[in-house]
Amino acid sequence: MVKSVRMRAFGVTLALAFTLTTGSALAGSGGIDPTSAPPAPVPGVKAKLLPSGLAAPPAGAPVEVQRAIAAANAIDDAGYCRGGGHGKWNSRCYDCSGAISYALGPKGAGILDSPLPSYDFNKWGEPGRGGWITVYYNRGHAFVVIAGLRFDTSVPDDGERGPGWSKSVKAGMVNGPFKKRYYAGL
C-alpha cells in the first residue's frame, strides 16, 4: 500500500511517499529494500563545515550518516600516507581509500565490512549516486560525499595534508573520470 504525506517545514511543503508492507518481504535487511532507488536528501539539508574544519551532521540525518561524520572527524587530523588504513581500521595516517573505509566501517557508519583500496569500491554497494552517502572512485583515487560535504585527502578546506572536509563536491579528474557507488537505503 502506498501512502502519501504532505508536511510543511521551514516554509517549504514536502511531499513524501512511502510504502507499507506486511509480512517478511524486508526481513533481514533492517527494513531497507536493497532493490529500491536511493532516498533523495531533503533539498538544502546538508552537513555543516565548521570553522575548525570538522563537519556537523544535519538534524534528522540517519544514524549511519551521523556516525560516518563522527568517524571522519576523528581522523581529520591524521596525516597522509600511501596505503594508510589498508588492511586495518586504525592507522597513524590514511590515504584516500583508507580514510573512506574508516568513515564507512565499524567505527563509523557500519556499512563496510573491511578496508578497501580505491578501485575495489567498484564491488561495494550499488552503482549510482546515493541520497546521503556516495563514494566516488577510479583506479587511483577515491573520496566520499556525506550529507553534501566531501571527505577526501586531496582537497580539504583546512589546508592540511591528509583526510579532511571540503564544500567542493565536484569530482576532479585525478587519474581519469570517477564512477559512483552508494549503500542501499542511504
N, C-alpha and C positions, 0 to 999 in steps of 0.2 A: 504494500500500500504506500503510495507517495503522498506526503503531506507537504503543504507549502505554508510558510510562516513569514509574515512581514514584521520587521522590527524597525524602530526608529532610534538611532543612536547618534549622538554628536551632530544632530541636524540632518542626518542622511538616512534615507529609508533603505533598508537592506531586505532583499527578498531571498529567503533561504528555502531550499527544498531538500527533504531528506526522505529516506525510505525506511519504513518499519518492517522488519522481518520477524517471522516466528520460526521456531524450530532451531536446528543446529547448522543452518547454512553458513554462518560465520564462526562457528565454534572453532576454537584453537587458533584463531587469528587475532584475538584481542579485540574483536568487533570491527576490524578493518577488512574491507573487501579488497584483496590484492588485485582484482581484475578491474577495479574502478579507476577512473582518472584521478590525478592528484587534486586535493582540495585547493581552491583558489584562496589565497590570503585576502583578508578584507583590505580593500584599497586604502593606502595611507597608513596602515598599521605595520610599522617596521620597528626593528630593534633600534636603539639609540646609541650612537657613538659618543661616549663621554669624553670630557676634556683629558682624562687620564689615559685615553687610548683604549680603554676597555669598552665592552658593549653591555647594554642593559636590555633584557628581553621586553617585548611589548606586553602590556597587560592582556591576559587571556590567551597567551601563546600556549600551545600544547606543552606538557611537561618535558617531552623529548627535546623540544626546542630550547626550553629554559635550561635544561641540563647540558645541552650541546654548547650553549653560550657560556655557561659557568665553566665548563671544562676548557674551552678555548681561552677564556680569560685566565685560567690557571697557568697556561703555558705561554701567555703573551710575551713575557719577558725572557723566555728561553731563547738561546741563540740559535743560529742556523748551523747545521752540519749535514753534509750529504749522507744519506742513509739513516739519519736520526729518526728514531721511532719505528724503524722496520724490525719486525720480529719480536718486539716487546713494546709494551704500552708506555712505560716510563723511560725517559732518556734525559740526559743533561742538555740536549739540543735536538732540534727537529728539522727535517726537510719538509717540503710541501705536503707530500702524501702522509708522512708520519704525523704532521700536525692535524690533518684532516682525520686520520684514523683515531687519534686521541680524542678529538671532539665528538666523533660518532661512536666510539667504542664504549665499553662498560663503565668507564669513569665519566662518560658524557651522556649522549643520547641513548646509548644502549641498543643501537641499530646496526652495529658492525661487530662481527664475531672475532676477527683477527686483523692486525695491521696490514695494510695493503700498499704496494708501490703504485705509482701514478696510473699506469695503464691497466692494472688489474681491477680498477674500478669499473672497467667495461663489463665485468661479470656481476657487479653488485647492483641491487635494486632493479629499477625499471628504467627503460630509455625515456628521455624527455626531461622537462623542467618540472620540479615539484612546487607545491604551494608554499612550503615553509623552508625546506632544505633541498638544495640542488648541488651536486658535485659536478664540476667541470674538469675534464681530464683529456690528455693526449699522451703520446709516448714519452714525453719528457717533463710534463708539469701537470699539476692538479691544484685546484682550490675549491672552496665550498662557499656558497652563499646561504646564510642562515638568517631568516626573517629580514631579508633585504640588505644585509651587510655582508661584505666579502671578507672571509678569513683566509689569509694567504701568507706566503713567505716572500713574495716578490713586490708587493705594493702597499705595505701597511702605512696608514696615515701618520703614525707616530714617528716615522723616520728611522726606526730601529731595524737592525738586521735580524731576521728570523720571523717567527709567526706573529701576526698582528691583524688588526681590523682595518677595513677601508670602506668608505662610502662608494667608491668606484667599483661597480659590479661588472662593468663591461670587460669582456674577456679580451685580453691582448693576444697577439699572435705568437706567443712563445712556443717554439717548436711546432708551428702549424696550427690549424683550427682545432677547437675543442668540441668534444661531444659531451652530452649532459645525461646524468642519471639521478633518480630520486628514489626515496624509500616509499613504498605504497602506504598511503594514509597520511603522509606528510608532504 
